[in-house]
Amino acid sequence: MQQLRLQQKLLQKLSPQQILLMKLLQIPSIGLDQRIKQEIEENPALEDDTPDKDEEPLPDNDDTKDDDDEYDITDYVDEDDIPEYKTRSNNYAEDDKKTIPFASAISFHELLMDQISHQGFTDKQIEIAKIIIGNIDDSGYLERDLESMVDDLVFTKNIDVTSEEIETVLSVVHTFDPIGVGARNLQECLHIQLRRKDTEDENVALAIRIIDRYFDAFTKKHYDKIIKKAQIEEHQLKSAIDEILKLNPKPGNSLSETTKINHYIIPDFVISNSESELELTLNSRNAPELRLNRTYKEMLQSYSANHSKKDKDAFQFVKQKVDSAKWFIDAIKQRQHTLYITMKAIMDYQYAYFFSGDERDLRPMILKDIADHVSLDISTISRVANSKYVQSPFGTILLKSLFSESLKTDSGEDVSTIEVKKILSNCIEAENKTKPVTDEQLTEILKEKGYVIARRTVAKYREHLNIPVARLRKELA
Protein backbone atom coordinates (compact mmCIF):
# COMPACT_ATOMS: atom_id res chain seq x y z
CA MET A 1 0.00 0.00 0.00
CA GLN A 2 1.38 3.36 -0.96
CA GLN A 3 2.20 5.76 1.84
CA LEU A 4 2.20 9.53 1.58
CA ARG A 5 4.93 11.43 3.38
CA LEU A 6 5.77 15.07 3.65
CA GLN A 7 9.50 15.64 3.27
CA GLN A 8 11.43 18.89 3.17
CA LYS A 9 14.67 19.14 1.19
CA LEU A 10 17.09 21.96 0.50
CA LEU A 11 18.48 21.73 -3.02
CA GLN A 12 20.82 24.00 -4.91
CA LYS A 13 20.51 23.97 -8.67
CA LEU A 14 22.44 25.92 -11.26
CA SER A 15 20.57 27.89 -13.86
CA PRO A 16 21.37 27.38 -17.57
CA GLN A 17 23.09 30.78 -17.57
CA GLN A 18 25.37 29.78 -14.69
CA ILE A 19 26.26 26.48 -16.37
CA LEU A 20 27.07 28.34 -19.60
CA LEU A 21 29.30 30.80 -17.73
CA MET A 22 31.22 28.00 -15.97
CA LYS A 23 31.85 26.26 -19.28
CA LEU A 24 33.05 29.48 -20.90
CA LEU A 25 35.38 30.22 -17.97
CA GLN A 26 37.19 26.94 -18.55
CA ILE A 27 37.92 27.72 -22.19
CA PRO A 28 41.23 29.49 -22.92
CA SER A 29 41.34 32.30 -25.46
CA ILE A 30 42.69 29.98 -28.13
CA GLY A 31 39.50 27.90 -27.91
CA LEU A 32 36.97 30.69 -27.33
CA ASP A 33 36.88 31.69 -31.00
CA GLN A 34 35.80 28.20 -32.02
CA ARG A 35 33.17 28.10 -29.27
CA ILE A 36 31.70 31.42 -30.46
CA LYS A 37 31.62 30.20 -34.07
CA GLN A 38 29.82 27.06 -32.93
CA GLU A 39 27.22 29.12 -31.05
CA ILE A 40 26.64 31.37 -34.09
CA GLU A 41 26.12 28.31 -36.31
CA GLU A 42 23.64 26.76 -33.87
CA ASN A 43 21.72 29.94 -33.03
CA PRO A 44 20.65 32.09 -36.01
CA ALA A 45 19.57 34.86 -33.63
CA LEU A 46 23.22 35.50 -32.79
CA GLU A 47 25.65 37.07 -35.23
CA ASP A 48 29.12 38.53 -35.45
CA ASP A 49 29.07 42.31 -35.28
CA THR A 50 32.58 42.80 -36.63
CA PRO A 51 32.31 45.73 -39.05
CA ASP A 52 32.64 45.00 -42.76
CA LYS A 53 34.33 47.68 -44.84
CA ASP A 54 32.15 46.93 -47.88
CA GLU A 55 28.85 46.93 -45.99
CA GLU A 56 26.75 50.04 -45.43
CA PRO A 57 25.13 50.28 -41.99
CA LEU A 58 21.38 49.73 -42.16
CA PRO A 59 18.95 52.02 -40.34
CA ASP A 60 17.41 50.53 -37.22
CA ASN A 61 13.65 51.05 -37.12
CA ASP A 62 12.73 49.36 -33.86
CA ASP A 63 9.98 51.76 -32.83
CA THR A 64 7.12 49.26 -32.88
CA LYS A 65 5.73 48.40 -29.48
CA ASP A 66 2.41 46.90 -28.35
CA ASP A 67 1.47 48.19 -24.91
CA ASP A 68 -1.26 45.56 -24.52
CA ASP A 69 1.05 42.60 -25.19
CA GLU A 70 1.90 40.41 -22.22
CA TYR A 71 5.59 40.42 -23.29
CA ASP A 72 7.80 43.47 -22.98
CA ILE A 73 9.69 43.53 -26.26
CA THR A 74 12.36 45.84 -24.81
CA ASP A 75 13.54 42.91 -22.71
CA TYR A 76 14.77 41.30 -25.92
CA VAL A 77 15.51 44.21 -28.23
CA ASP A 78 17.88 47.01 -27.20
CA GLU A 79 18.23 50.29 -29.03
CA ASP A 80 21.95 50.18 -28.45
CA ASP A 81 23.30 47.02 -30.08
CA ILE A 82 26.91 47.59 -29.09
CA PRO A 83 27.82 45.04 -26.37
CA GLU A 84 29.44 46.69 -23.37
CA TYR A 85 32.12 44.07 -22.98
CA LYS A 86 33.47 44.88 -26.46
CA THR A 87 33.78 48.64 -25.95
CA ARG A 88 37.40 49.47 -26.72
CA SER A 89 39.26 50.59 -23.64
CA ASN A 90 42.55 50.11 -21.88
CA ASN A 91 41.27 46.84 -20.48
CA TYR A 92 41.89 45.06 -23.78
CA ALA A 93 45.12 44.37 -25.57
CA GLU A 94 45.54 45.19 -29.22
CA ASP A 95 45.40 42.18 -31.51
CA ASP A 96 48.64 41.09 -33.10
CA LYS A 97 47.68 39.46 -36.36
CA LYS A 98 51.17 39.10 -37.77
CA THR A 99 52.01 35.61 -38.93
CA ILE A 100 55.34 34.12 -39.88
CA PRO A 101 55.17 32.10 -43.11
CA PHE A 102 57.15 28.91 -43.38
CA ALA A 103 57.83 26.48 -46.18
CA SER A 104 56.07 23.12 -46.05
CA ALA A 105 58.23 20.00 -46.21
CA ILE A 106 57.82 16.31 -46.84
CA SER A 107 56.38 14.44 -43.87
CA PHE A 108 58.11 11.61 -42.04
CA HIS A 109 55.88 8.85 -43.45
CA GLU A 110 56.04 10.32 -46.97
CA LEU A 111 59.84 10.11 -46.78
CA LEU A 112 59.65 6.44 -45.83
CA MET A 113 57.14 5.66 -48.58
CA ASP A 114 59.36 7.31 -51.18
CA GLN A 115 62.20 4.94 -50.30
CA ILE A 116 60.16 1.79 -51.02
CA SER A 117 60.48 2.15 -54.79
CA HIS A 118 64.30 2.09 -54.62
CA GLN A 119 64.62 -1.32 -52.93
CA GLY A 120 63.74 -3.68 -55.80
CA PHE A 121 60.75 -5.09 -53.91
CA THR A 122 58.19 -7.41 -55.51
CA ASP A 123 54.54 -6.32 -55.51
CA LYS A 124 53.91 -8.46 -52.46
CA GLN A 125 56.88 -7.01 -50.60
CA ILE A 126 55.74 -3.47 -51.47
CA GLU A 127 52.41 -4.12 -49.75
CA ILE A 128 54.26 -5.56 -46.75
CA ALA A 129 56.52 -2.49 -46.61
CA LYS A 130 53.49 -0.18 -46.76
CA ILE A 131 51.80 -1.94 -43.83
CA ILE A 132 55.04 -1.77 -41.85
CA ILE A 133 55.48 1.96 -42.49
CA GLY A 134 51.82 2.57 -41.69
CA ASN A 135 52.42 1.13 -38.22
CA ILE A 136 55.51 3.24 -37.47
CA ASP A 137 54.81 6.04 -35.01
CA ASP A 138 56.11 9.61 -35.20
CA SER A 139 59.14 8.69 -33.08
CA GLY A 140 60.18 6.06 -35.63
CA TYR A 141 59.21 2.92 -33.72
CA LEU A 142 57.14 0.00 -35.02
CA GLU A 143 53.99 -0.16 -32.93
CA ARG A 144 52.53 -3.51 -34.06
CA ASP A 145 53.92 -7.02 -33.72
CA LEU A 146 54.55 -9.21 -36.75
CA GLU A 147 51.63 -11.60 -36.12
CA SER A 148 49.16 -8.71 -36.03
CA MET A 149 50.49 -7.39 -39.34
CA VAL A 150 50.07 -10.88 -40.84
CA ASP A 151 46.37 -10.69 -39.92
CA ASP A 152 46.12 -7.12 -41.25
CA LEU A 153 47.42 -8.14 -44.65
CA VAL A 154 45.06 -11.10 -44.85
CA PHE A 155 41.92 -9.17 -43.92
CA THR A 156 42.61 -5.83 -45.64
CA LYS A 157 44.66 -6.85 -48.70
CA ASN A 158 43.82 -10.55 -49.00
CA ILE A 159 47.55 -11.27 -49.05
CA ASP A 160 48.75 -14.45 -47.34
CA VAL A 161 52.17 -13.87 -45.76
CA THR A 162 54.28 -15.31 -42.96
CA SER A 163 56.05 -13.61 -40.09
CA GLU A 164 59.37 -14.53 -41.71
CA GLU A 165 58.44 -12.64 -44.89
CA ILE A 166 57.53 -9.55 -42.88
CA GLU A 167 60.79 -9.88 -40.92
CA THR A 168 62.72 -9.93 -44.21
CA VAL A 169 61.09 -6.74 -45.45
CA LEU A 170 61.47 -5.14 -42.01
CA SER A 171 65.22 -5.75 -42.10
CA VAL A 172 65.30 -3.70 -45.31
CA VAL A 173 63.17 -0.93 -43.74
CA HIS A 174 65.81 -0.78 -40.99
CA THR A 175 68.23 0.51 -43.64
CA PHE A 176 65.94 3.43 -44.51
CA ASP A 177 66.70 7.00 -43.52
CA PRO A 178 66.53 8.25 -40.85
CA ILE A 179 68.80 5.61 -39.33
CA GLY A 180 67.12 3.44 -36.70
CA VAL A 181 63.60 3.72 -38.08
CA GLY A 182 61.33 0.69 -37.73
CA ALA A 183 62.89 -0.57 -34.48
CA ARG A 184 60.59 -2.33 -32.05
CA ASN A 185 62.29 -1.00 -28.92
CA LEU A 186 65.08 1.31 -27.82
CA GLN A 187 67.67 -1.47 -27.66
CA GLU A 188 67.02 -2.48 -31.28
CA CYS A 189 66.99 1.18 -32.36
CA LEU A 190 70.45 1.83 -30.89
CA HIS A 191 71.76 -1.47 -32.27
CA ILE A 192 70.64 -0.58 -35.81
CA GLN A 193 72.36 2.79 -35.65
CA LEU A 194 75.60 1.34 -34.30
CA ARG A 195 75.65 -1.28 -37.07
CA ARG A 196 75.65 1.55 -39.63
CA LYS A 197 78.86 2.86 -38.11
CA ASP A 198 82.38 1.51 -38.60
CA THR A 199 82.14 -1.77 -36.67
CA GLU A 200 85.91 -2.21 -36.96
CA ASP A 201 86.32 0.69 -34.56
CA GLU A 202 87.01 -0.61 -31.05
CA ASN A 203 84.71 1.90 -29.37
CA VAL A 204 81.82 1.11 -31.74
CA ALA A 205 82.36 -2.64 -31.33
CA LEU A 206 82.33 -2.29 -27.53
CA ALA A 207 79.22 -0.09 -27.72
CA ILE A 208 77.43 -2.81 -29.72
CA ARG A 209 78.52 -5.37 -27.15
CA ILE A 210 77.18 -3.25 -24.28
CA ILE A 211 73.82 -2.67 -26.00
CA ASP A 212 73.43 -6.36 -26.88
CA ARG A 213 74.61 -7.93 -23.60
CA TYR A 214 74.43 -5.36 -20.82
CA PHE A 215 71.57 -3.12 -21.90
CA ASP A 216 69.67 -3.37 -18.61
CA ALA A 217 72.75 -2.45 -16.58
CA PHE A 218 73.50 0.37 -19.03
CA THR A 219 70.03 1.94 -18.67
CA LYS A 220 70.35 1.81 -14.87
CA LYS A 221 73.91 3.19 -15.04
CA HIS A 222 75.38 0.24 -13.18
CA TYR A 223 78.77 0.99 -14.68
CA ASP A 224 80.71 -1.05 -12.12
CA LYS A 225 78.81 -4.19 -13.12
CA ILE A 226 79.50 -3.57 -16.82
CA ILE A 227 83.23 -3.05 -16.17
CA LYS A 228 83.41 -6.24 -14.13
CA LYS A 229 81.41 -8.47 -16.50
CA ALA A 230 82.90 -7.11 -19.73
CA GLN A 231 86.41 -7.07 -18.21
CA ILE A 232 87.23 -3.62 -19.49
CA GLU A 233 88.73 -0.44 -18.08
CA GLU A 234 86.72 2.61 -17.09
CA HIS A 235 88.16 4.76 -19.90
CA GLN A 236 87.10 2.10 -22.44
CA LEU A 237 83.57 2.14 -21.07
CA LYS A 238 83.47 5.92 -21.24
CA SER A 239 84.57 5.92 -24.90
CA ALA A 240 81.91 3.34 -25.77
CA ILE A 241 79.21 5.30 -23.94
CA ASP A 242 80.25 8.45 -25.79
CA GLU A 243 79.49 6.59 -29.03
CA ILE A 244 76.08 5.56 -27.71
CA LEU A 245 75.25 9.11 -26.60
CA LYS A 246 75.75 10.28 -30.20
CA LEU A 247 72.82 8.11 -31.32
CA ASN A 248 69.22 9.30 -31.73
CA PRO A 249 66.76 7.45 -29.45
CA LYS A 250 63.83 8.85 -31.47
CA PRO A 251 64.86 8.77 -35.14
CA GLY A 252 61.46 9.95 -36.35
CA ASN A 253 61.98 13.27 -34.60
CA SER A 254 65.09 13.96 -36.68
CA LEU A 255 62.83 15.53 -39.33
CA SER A 256 61.74 18.28 -36.97
CA GLU A 257 64.26 20.64 -38.58
CA THR A 258 62.64 20.29 -42.01
CA THR A 259 59.03 19.64 -41.03
CA LYS A 260 57.70 22.47 -38.92
CA ILE A 261 54.64 22.09 -36.74
CA ASN A 262 53.35 25.29 -35.16
CA HIS A 263 52.26 25.16 -31.54
CA TYR A 264 50.74 28.51 -30.68
CA ILE A 265 50.23 29.72 -27.14
CA ILE A 266 47.86 32.66 -27.13
CA PRO A 267 48.02 34.39 -23.74
CA ASP A 268 44.73 35.27 -22.10
CA PHE A 269 46.32 38.17 -20.19
CA VAL A 270 49.13 40.60 -20.91
CA ILE A 271 51.11 42.28 -18.12
CA SER A 272 53.38 45.14 -19.14
CA ASN A 273 55.74 47.37 -17.20
CA SER A 274 54.94 50.99 -17.99
CA GLU A 275 57.02 53.59 -16.19
CA SER A 276 57.69 51.25 -13.26
CA GLU A 277 54.00 50.42 -12.94
CA LEU A 278 52.44 47.11 -13.92
CA GLU A 279 49.48 47.26 -16.28
CA LEU A 280 47.07 44.40 -16.96
CA THR A 281 45.15 43.95 -20.21
CA LEU A 282 42.96 41.17 -21.54
CA ASN A 283 43.69 39.56 -24.88
CA SER A 284 40.38 39.89 -26.72
CA ARG A 285 41.41 38.69 -30.20
CA ASN A 286 39.21 35.60 -29.90
CA ALA A 287 36.11 37.46 -28.69
CA PRO A 288 34.41 39.02 -31.72
CA GLU A 289 31.68 41.59 -31.26
CA LEU A 290 28.30 39.88 -30.97
CA ARG A 291 24.76 41.19 -31.38
CA LEU A 292 21.21 39.99 -31.92
CA ASN A 293 20.30 39.22 -35.52
CA ARG A 294 18.28 42.07 -37.04
CA THR A 295 15.88 39.72 -38.84
CA TYR A 296 15.07 37.85 -35.64
CA LYS A 297 14.45 41.12 -33.80
CA GLU A 298 11.98 42.18 -36.47
CA MET A 299 10.33 38.75 -36.40
CA LEU A 300 9.97 38.97 -32.62
CA GLN A 301 8.36 42.38 -32.91
CA SER A 302 6.01 41.17 -35.61
CA TYR A 303 4.89 38.06 -33.73
CA SER A 304 4.50 39.90 -30.43
CA ALA A 305 2.11 42.36 -32.10
CA ASN A 306 0.06 39.52 -33.61
CA HIS A 307 -2.09 37.60 -31.13
CA SER A 308 -3.22 34.88 -33.52
CA LYS A 309 -2.89 31.30 -32.30
CA LYS A 310 -1.22 30.38 -35.58
CA ASP A 311 1.82 32.58 -34.83
CA LYS A 312 2.13 31.59 -31.17
CA ASP A 313 4.50 28.66 -31.82
CA ALA A 314 6.63 30.77 -34.13
CA PHE A 315 6.79 33.49 -31.49
CA GLN A 316 7.93 31.01 -28.84
CA PHE A 317 10.65 29.68 -31.16
CA VAL A 318 12.00 33.14 -31.99
CA LYS A 319 11.77 34.20 -28.34
CA GLN A 320 13.75 31.12 -27.27
CA LYS A 321 16.52 31.84 -29.81
CA VAL A 322 16.71 35.50 -28.83
CA ASP A 323 16.84 34.56 -25.14
CA SER A 324 19.64 32.10 -25.83
CA ALA A 325 21.58 34.72 -27.80
CA LYS A 326 21.21 37.29 -25.00
CA TRP A 327 22.38 34.73 -22.43
CA PHE A 328 25.43 33.95 -24.50
CA ILE A 329 26.35 37.62 -24.95
CA ASP A 330 25.88 38.23 -21.22
CA ALA A 331 27.97 35.14 -20.41
CA ILE A 332 30.81 36.39 -22.62
CA LYS A 333 30.61 39.75 -20.88
CA GLN A 334 30.67 38.10 -17.43
CA ARG A 335 33.53 35.85 -18.51
CA GLN A 336 35.69 38.81 -19.46
CA HIS A 337 34.86 40.56 -16.18
CA THR A 338 35.63 37.49 -14.06
CA LEU A 339 38.90 36.85 -15.89
CA TYR A 340 40.01 40.44 -15.41
CA ILE A 341 39.28 40.79 -11.70
CA THR A 342 40.81 37.39 -10.96
CA MET A 343 44.01 38.10 -12.87
CA LYS A 344 44.17 41.58 -11.34
CA ALA A 345 44.05 40.00 -7.87
CA ILE A 346 46.79 37.52 -8.84
CA MET A 347 48.96 40.31 -10.26
CA ASP A 348 48.55 42.39 -7.11
CA TYR A 349 49.29 39.36 -4.93
CA GLN A 350 52.44 38.50 -6.92
CA TYR A 351 53.38 42.09 -7.76
CA ALA A 352 57.03 41.66 -6.75
CA TYR A 353 57.43 38.62 -8.98
CA PHE A 354 55.85 40.20 -12.07
CA PHE A 355 58.00 43.28 -11.50
CA SER A 356 61.34 41.45 -11.13
CA GLY A 357 60.80 38.09 -12.85
CA ASP A 358 62.74 36.39 -10.03
CA GLU A 359 61.03 33.18 -8.87
CA ARG A 360 62.37 33.81 -5.40
CA ASP A 361 59.91 36.71 -5.19
CA LEU A 362 56.93 34.39 -5.61
CA ARG A 363 54.69 34.43 -2.55
CA PRO A 364 52.88 31.30 -1.36
CA MET A 365 49.47 31.49 -2.99
CA ILE A 366 46.56 29.07 -3.03
CA LEU A 367 43.17 29.31 -4.72
CA LYS A 368 41.48 30.37 -1.48
CA ASP A 369 43.71 33.46 -1.21
CA ILE A 370 42.44 34.80 -4.53
CA ALA A 371 38.87 33.60 -3.96
CA ASP A 372 38.67 35.54 -0.70
CA HIS A 373 40.13 38.66 -2.35
CA VAL A 374 37.63 38.80 -5.23
CA SER A 375 34.70 37.26 -3.30
CA LEU A 376 34.27 34.37 -5.71
CA ASP A 377 34.05 30.62 -5.17
CA ILE A 378 37.26 28.58 -5.18
CA SER A 379 35.91 26.48 -8.07
CA THR A 380 35.53 29.65 -10.16
CA ILE A 381 39.14 30.65 -9.50
CA SER A 382 40.21 27.12 -10.43
CA ARG A 383 38.37 27.37 -13.76
CA VAL A 384 40.02 30.71 -14.51
CA ALA A 385 43.51 29.44 -13.66
CA ASN A 386 43.18 26.20 -15.58
CA SER A 387 44.82 26.21 -19.04
CA LYS A 388 45.23 29.99 -19.06
CA TYR A 389 48.46 31.84 -19.85
CA VAL A 390 49.71 35.29 -18.93
CA GLN A 391 52.28 37.15 -21.02
CA SER A 392 54.74 39.03 -18.82
CA PRO A 393 57.93 40.98 -19.58
CA PHE A 394 59.81 37.80 -18.66
CA GLY A 395 57.93 35.32 -20.84
CA THR A 396 54.59 33.57 -21.15
CA ILE A 397 53.61 31.79 -17.95
CA LEU A 398 51.03 29.10 -17.25
CA LEU A 399 48.73 30.69 -14.68
CA LYS A 400 48.35 27.47 -12.73
CA SER A 401 52.12 27.35 -12.11
CA LEU A 402 51.92 30.50 -9.98
CA PHE A 403 49.96 28.72 -7.26
CA SER A 404 51.96 26.97 -4.56
CA GLU A 405 51.79 25.91 -0.94
CA SER A 406 53.69 27.72 1.78
CA LEU A 407 56.70 26.43 3.66
CA LYS A 408 58.19 27.87 6.84
CA THR A 409 61.91 28.49 7.16
CA ASP A 410 63.81 27.98 10.40
CA SER A 411 63.29 31.69 11.07
CA GLY A 412 59.51 31.28 10.83
CA GLU A 413 59.16 33.06 7.46
CA ASP A 414 56.64 31.71 4.93
CA VAL A 415 58.16 30.95 1.51
CA SER A 416 56.72 29.44 -1.65
CA THR A 417 57.46 25.82 -2.51
CA ILE A 418 58.34 27.11 -5.99
CA GLU A 419 61.27 28.98 -4.44
CA VAL A 420 62.43 25.79 -2.73
CA LYS A 421 62.17 23.83 -5.99
CA LYS A 422 64.22 26.49 -7.75
CA ILE A 423 66.98 26.24 -5.14
CA LEU A 424 66.81 22.45 -5.39
CA SER A 425 67.15 22.61 -9.18
CA ASN A 426 70.14 24.98 -8.93
CA CYS A 427 71.88 22.65 -6.47
CA ILE A 428 71.50 19.70 -8.83
CA GLU A 429 72.69 21.72 -11.83
CA ALA A 430 75.84 22.73 -9.94
CA GLU A 431 76.63 19.22 -8.67
CA ASN A 432 79.64 17.15 -9.67
CA LYS A 433 78.16 14.76 -12.24
CA THR A 434 80.70 12.09 -11.41
CA LYS A 435 79.43 12.15 -7.81
CA PRO A 436 75.86 13.50 -7.91
CA VAL A 437 74.30 14.54 -4.62
CA THR A 438 71.77 12.19 -3.05
CA ASP A 439 68.40 13.16 -1.60
CA GLU A 440 69.91 13.00 1.89
CA GLN A 441 72.67 15.41 0.88
CA LEU A 442 70.13 17.73 -0.77
CA THR A 443 68.16 17.72 2.48
CA GLU A 444 71.27 18.83 4.38
CA ILE A 445 72.06 21.54 1.80
CA LEU A 446 68.54 22.97 2.08
CA LYS A 447 68.75 22.79 5.86
CA GLU A 448 71.95 24.87 5.79
CA LYS A 449 70.07 27.45 3.69
CA GLY A 450 67.31 27.62 6.30
CA TYR A 451 64.75 25.28 4.71
CA VAL A 452 63.95 22.44 7.10
CA ILE A 453 62.43 19.76 4.85
CA ALA A 454 62.13 15.99 5.24
CA ARG A 455 64.02 13.76 2.82
CA ARG A 456 60.79 12.33 1.38
CA THR A 457 59.63 15.88 0.64
CA VAL A 458 62.88 16.59 -1.19
CA ALA A 459 62.35 13.41 -3.22
CA LYS A 460 58.80 14.54 -4.05
CA TYR A 461 59.97 17.97 -5.21
CA ARG A 462 62.74 16.36 -7.29
CA GLU A 463 60.17 14.15 -9.01
CA HIS A 464 57.98 17.20 -9.69
CA LEU A 465 60.97 18.71 -11.50
CA ASN A 466 61.41 15.49 -13.54
CA ILE A 467 64.92 15.03 -12.16
CA PRO A 468 66.06 11.38 -11.79
CA VAL A 469 67.71 9.93 -8.70
CA ALA A 470 71.43 10.48 -8.11
CA ARG A 471 72.47 7.10 -9.57
CA LEU A 472 70.82 7.89 -12.93
CA ARG A 473 72.47 11.33 -13.05
CA LYS A 474 75.96 9.88 -12.68
CA GLU A 475 78.46 10.39 -15.49
CA LEU A 476 81.90 8.84 -16.00
CA ALA A 477 84.92 11.04 -15.52
VEXRO-802634 format. One record per residue (C-alpha): residue in one letter; x, y, z. Coordinates in steps of 0.1 Angstrom, whole numbers, plus 5000, padded with zeros to 4 digits. Each point is the difference from the previous one (the first is absolute). Layout:
<fibas>
AXYZ ...
</fibas>
This chain:
<fibas>
M500050005000 Q501450344990 Q500850245028 L500050374998 R502750195018 L500950375003 Q503750054996 Q501950334999 K503350024980 L502450294993 L501449974965 Q502350234981 K499750004962 L501950194974 S498250204974 P500849954963 Q501750345000 Q502349905029 I500949674983 L500850184968 L502250255019 M501949725017 K500649834967 L501350324984 L502350075029 Q501849674994 I500750084964 P503350184993 S500150284974 I501449774974 G496849795002 L497550285006 D499950104963 Q498949654990 R497449995027 I498550334988 K499949884964 Q498249695012 E497450205018 I499450234970 E499549694978 E497549855024 N498150315009 P499050224970 A498950285024 L503650065008 E502450164976 D503550144998 D500050385001 T503550054987 P499750294975 D500349934963 K501750274980 D497849924969 E496850005019 E497850315006 P498450035034 L496349944998 P497550235019 D498549855031 N496350065001 D499049835032 D497350245011 T497149754999 K498649915034 D496749855011 D499150135035 D497249745004 D502449704993 E500849785030 Y503750004989 D502250315003 I501950004967 T502750235015 D501149715021 Y501349844968 V500750294977 D502450285010 E500350334982 D503749995005 D501449684984 I503650065010 P500949745027 E501650175030 Y502749745004 K501450084965 T500350375005 R503650094993 S501950115031 N503349955017 N498749675014 Y500649834967 A503249934982 E500450084964 D499949704977 D503249894984 K499149844967 K503549964986 T500849654989 I503349854990 P499949804968 F501949684997 A500749764972 S498349665001 A502149694999 I499649634994 S498649815029 F501749725019 H497849734986 E500150144964 L503849985002 L499949635010 M497449934972 D502350164974 Q502849765009 I498049694993 S500350034962 H503850005002 Q500349665017 G499149764971 F497149865019 T497449774984 D496350115000 K499449785030 Q503050155019 I498850354991 E496749945017 I501949855031 A502250315001 K497050234998 I498349835030 I503250015019 I500550384994 G496350065008 N500649855035 I503150215007 D499350285025 D501350364998 S503049915021 G501149744975 Y499049685019 L497949714987 E496949985021 R498549674988 D501449655004 L500649784969 E497149765007 S497650295001 M501350134967 V499649654985 D496350025009 D499750364987 L501349904965 V497749704998 F496850195010 T500750344983 K502149894969 N499149644997 I503749925000 D501349695017 V503450055015 T502149865028 S501750175029 E503449914984 E499050194968 I499150305020 E503349975020 T501950004967 V498450324988 L500450165034 S503749944999 V500150204968 V497950285016 H502650015027 T502450134974 F497750294991 D500850365010 P499850125027 I502349745015 G498349785026 V496550034986 G497749705004 A501649875032 R497749835025 N501750135031 L502850235011 Q502649725001 E499349904964 C500050374989 L503450065015 H501449674986 I498850094965 Q501850345001 L503249855014 R500149744972 R499950284975 K503350145015 D503549864995 T499749675019 E503849964997 D500450295024 E500749875035 N497750255017 V497149924977 A500649635004 L499950035038 A496950224998 I498249734980 R501149745025 I498750215029 I496650064983 D499649634991 R501249855033 Y499850255028 F497250234989 D498149975033 A503050105020 F500850284976 T496550155003 K500349995038 K503650144999 H501549705018 Y503450084985 D501949805026 K498149684990 I500750064963 I503750065006 K500249685021 K498049774976 A501550144968 Q503550005015 I500850354987 E501550325014 E498050305010 H501550224972 Q498949734975 L496550005013 K499950384999 S501150004963 A497349744991 I497350205019 D501150324981 E499249814968 I496649905013 L499150355011 K500650124964 L497049784989 N496450124996 P497649825022 K497050134980 P501150004964 G496650124988 N500550335017 S503150074979 L497750154974 S498950285023 E502650234984 T498349974966 T496449935010 K498750295021 I496949965022 N498750325015 H499049995037 Y498450335008 I499550125036 I497750305000 P500150175034 D496750095016 F501650295019 V502850244993 I502050175028 S502350284990 N502350235019 S499250364992 E502150265018 S500749765029 E496349925004 L498449674990 E497150024976 L497649714993 T498149954968 L497849734987 N500749844966 S496750034982 R501049884965 N497849695003 A496950195012 P498350154970 E497350265004 L496649835003 R496550134996 L496449884995 N499149924964 R498050294985 T497649764982 Y499249825032 K499450325018 E497550114973 M498349655001 L499750035038 Q498450344997 S497649884973 Y498949695019 S499650185033 A497650254983 N498049714985 H497849815025 S498949734976 K500349645012 K501749914967 D503050225008 K500349905036 D502449714994 A502150214977 F500250275026 Q501149755027 F502849874976 V501350344992 K499850115037 Q502049695010 K502750074975 V500250375010 D500149915037 S502849754993 A502050264980 K499650265028 W501249745026 F503049934979 I500950364996 D499650065037 A502149695008 I502850134978 K499850335017 Q500149845035 R502849784989 Q502250294990 H499250185033 T500749695021 L503349934982 Y501150365005 I499350045037 T501549665007 M503250074981 K500250355016 A499949845034 I502749754991 M502250284985 D499650215032 Y500749705022 Q503149914980 Y501050364991 A503649965011 Y500449694977 F498550164969 F502150315006 S503349825004 G499549664983 D501949835028 E498349685011 R501450065035 D497550295002 L497049774996 R497850005030 P498249695012 M496650024984 I497149765000 L496650024983 K498350115032 D502250315003 I498750134967 A496549885005 D499850195033 H501450324983 V497550014972 S497149855019 L499649714976 D499749625005 I503349805000 S498649794971 T499650324979 I503650095007 S501149654991 R498250034966 V501650334993 A503549875008 N499749684981 S501650004966 K500450384999 Y503350184993 V501250355009 Q502650184979 S502450195022 P503250204992 F501949685009 G498149754979 T496749834997 I499049825032 L497449735007 L497750165025 K499749685020 S503749985006 L499850325021 F498149825027 S502049835027 E499849895037 S501950185027 L503049875019 K501550155031 T503750065004 D501949955032 S499550375007 G496249964997 E499750184967 D497449864974 V501649924966 S498549854969 T500849644991 I500850134965 E503050195016 V501149685017 K499849804967 K502050274982 I502849975027 L499849624997 S500350024962 N503050245003 C501849765024 I499649714977 E501250204970 A503150105019 E500849655012 N503049794990 K498649774975 T502549735008 K498750015036 P496550134999 V498450105033 T497549775015 D496650105015 E501549985035 Q502850244990 L497450234983 T498150005033 E503150115019 I500850274974 L496450155003 K500349985038 E503150214999 K498250264979 G497250015026 Y497549774984 V499149715024 I498549744978 A499749625003 R501949784976 R496849854986 T498850364992 V503350074982 A499549684980 K496450114992 Y501250354988 R502749844979 E497549774983 H497850314993 L503050154982 N500449684980 I503549955013 P501249645004 V501649855031 A503750065006 R501149664985 L498350084967 R501750344999 K503549865003 E502550054972 L503449844995 A503050225005 
</fibas>
